[in-house]
Amino acid sequence: MSDKKGLTVTKERIELQRPSLYKVLLHNDDYTSMEFVVSILENVFQKNTAEASKIMMNVHQEGVGIAGVFTLDICETKVAIVHNLAQQNEFPLRCSIEKV
């Protein structure tokens, strides 16, 4: 492609990469109620009641459950929200991030 002065303009091809994905994990403890975990899954992670109950049982039985898979910035925000809500409700619920 040439402009009016006879100079050649090249187009640089930019390859876009999808952002890395991460899992938000909820960890079991002996104090956080099952109802609170279900509530967190429904309200923070937008799970329906059946899905939230299934994940909660996995947390309870296996010690950890996957609340969702997101980009890192969304994971960090959701973990902060969970920790804040847990603290407000005096539960020690732990939440962590793991790369997919």
MIGUGU-452954 format. One record per residue (C-alpha): residue number from 0; x, y, z. Coordinates in nm, 2 decimals. Layout:
// residues N
+-----+--------+--------+--------+
: seq :     xx :     yy :     zz :
+-----+--------+--------+--------+
: NUM :      X :      Y :      Z :
...
+-----+--------+--------+--------+
END
This chain:
// residues 100
+-----+--------+--------+--------+
: seq :     xx :     yy :     zz :
+-----+--------+--------+--------+
:   0 :   0.00 :   0.00 :   0.00 :
:   1 :   0.14 :   0.34 :  -0.09 :
:   2 :   0.05 :   0.69 :   0.03 :
:   3 :   0.06 :   1.00 :  -0.19 :
:   4 :   0.43 :   1.06 :  -0.14 :
:   5 :   0.54 :   0.72 :  -0.27 :
:   6 :   0.62 :   0.58 :   0.08 :
:   7 :   0.52 :   0.23 :   0.16 :
:   8 :   0.31 :   0.17 :   0.47 :
:   9 :   0.30 :  -0.17 :   0.61 :
:  10 :   0.03 :  -0.31 :   0.84 :
:  11 :   0.16 :  -0.48 :   1.15 :
:  12 :  -0.04 :  -0.79 :   1.24 :
:  13 :  -0.11 :  -0.81 :   1.61 :
:  14 :  -0.19 :  -1.15 :   1.75 :
:  15 :  -0.43 :  -1.14 :   2.04 :
:  16 :  -0.40 :  -1.40 :   2.31 :
:  17 :  -0.68 :  -1.50 :   2.54 :
:  18 :  -0.61 :  -1.42 :   2.90 :
:  19 :  -0.50 :  -1.70 :   3.13 :
:  20 :  -0.78 :  -1.86 :   3.34 :
:  21 :  -0.78 :  -1.93 :   3.71 :
:  22 :  -1.00 :  -2.14 :   3.94 :
:  23 :  -1.15 :  -1.99 :   4.26 :
:  24 :  -1.13 :  -2.26 :   4.53 :
:  25 :  -1.33 :  -2.27 :   4.85 :
:  26 :  -1.17 :  -2.46 :   5.14 :
:  27 :  -1.35 :  -2.66 :   5.40 :
:  28 :  -1.33 :  -2.57 :   5.77 :
:  29 :  -1.50 :  -2.69 :   6.08 :
:  30 :  -1.69 :  -2.36 :   6.15 :
:  31 :  -1.84 :  -2.21 :   5.84 :
:  32 :  -2.20 :  -2.32 :   5.79 :
:  33 :  -2.31 :  -2.51 :   5.48 :
:  34 :  -2.58 :  -2.25 :   5.44 :
:  35 :  -2.33 :  -1.97 :   5.43 :
:  36 :  -2.12 :  -2.15 :   5.17 :
:  37 :  -2.43 :  -2.20 :   4.95 :
:  38 :  -2.52 :  -1.84 :   4.99 :
:  39 :  -2.17 :  -1.73 :   4.88 :
:  40 :  -2.19 :  -1.96 :   4.58 :
:  41 :  -2.54 :  -1.82 :   4.48 :
:  42 :  -2.47 :  -1.45 :   4.54 :
:  43 :  -2.10 :  -1.41 :   4.46 :
:  44 :  -2.06 :  -1.68 :   4.19 :
:  45 :  -2.42 :  -1.67 :   4.05 :
:  46 :  -2.48 :  -2.04 :   4.09 :
:  47 :  -2.83 :  -2.18 :   4.11 :
:  48 :  -2.93 :  -2.35 :   4.44 :
:  49 :  -2.87 :  -2.71 :   4.30 :
:  50 :  -2.53 :  -2.62 :   4.16 :
:  51 :  -2.43 :  -2.43 :   4.48 :
:  52 :  -2.54 :  -2.73 :   4.70 :
:  53 :  -2.34 :  -2.97 :   4.49 :
:  54 :  -2.02 :  -2.75 :   4.51 :
:  55 :  -2.08 :  -2.70 :   4.89 :
:  56 :  -2.10 :  -3.08 :   4.94 :
:  57 :  -1.78 :  -3.12 :   4.74 :
:  58 :  -1.61 :  -2.87 :   4.97 :
:  59 :  -1.75 :  -3.05 :   5.27 :
:  60 :  -1.65 :  -3.40 :   5.16 :
:  61 :  -1.33 :  -3.34 :   4.96 :
:  62 :  -1.20 :  -3.04 :   5.15 :
:  63 :  -1.21 :  -2.81 :   4.85 :
:  64 :  -1.44 :  -2.72 :   4.57 :
:  65 :  -1.43 :  -2.51 :   4.26 :
:  66 :  -1.65 :  -2.20 :   4.28 :
:  67 :  -1.57 :  -2.09 :   3.93 :
:  68 :  -1.31 :  -2.02 :   3.66 :
:  69 :  -1.23 :  -1.67 :   3.56 :
:  70 :  -0.95 :  -1.43 :   3.45 :
:  71 :  -0.71 :  -1.33 :   3.73 :
:  72 :  -0.86 :  -0.99 :   3.80 :
:  73 :  -1.21 :  -1.13 :   3.84 :
:  74 :  -1.08 :  -1.41 :   4.06 :
:  75 :  -0.90 :  -1.16 :   4.29 :
:  76 :  -1.21 :  -0.95 :   4.32 :
:  77 :  -1.43 :  -1.25 :   4.40 :
:  78 :  -1.18 :  -1.38 :   4.66 :
:  79 :  -1.18 :  -1.04 :   4.83 :
:  80 :  -1.56 :  -1.03 :   4.83 :
:  81 :  -1.58 :  -1.38 :   4.99 :
:  82 :  -1.32 :  -1.30 :   5.25 :
:  83 :  -1.50 :  -0.98 :   5.34 :
:  84 :  -1.84 :  -1.14 :   5.37 :
:  85 :  -1.69 :  -1.43 :   5.57 :
:  86 :  -1.53 :  -1.18 :   5.81 :
:  87 :  -1.85 :  -0.98 :   5.85 :
:  88 :  -2.03 :  -1.30 :   5.93 :
:  89 :  -1.75 :  -1.42 :   6.16 :
:  90 :  -1.67 :  -1.73 :   5.96 :
:  91 :  -1.31 :  -1.84 :   5.88 :
:  92 :  -1.40 :  -1.94 :   5.52 :
:  93 :  -1.09 :  -1.95 :   5.30 :
:  94 :  -1.09 :  -1.90 :   4.93 :
:  95 :  -0.79 :  -1.93 :   4.70 :
:  96 :  -0.68 :  -1.90 :   4.34 :
:  97 :  -0.52 :  -2.16 :   4.12 :
:  98 :  -0.41 :  -2.14 :   3.76 :
:  99 :  -0.60 :  -2.37 :   3.53 :
+-----+--------+--------+--------+
END
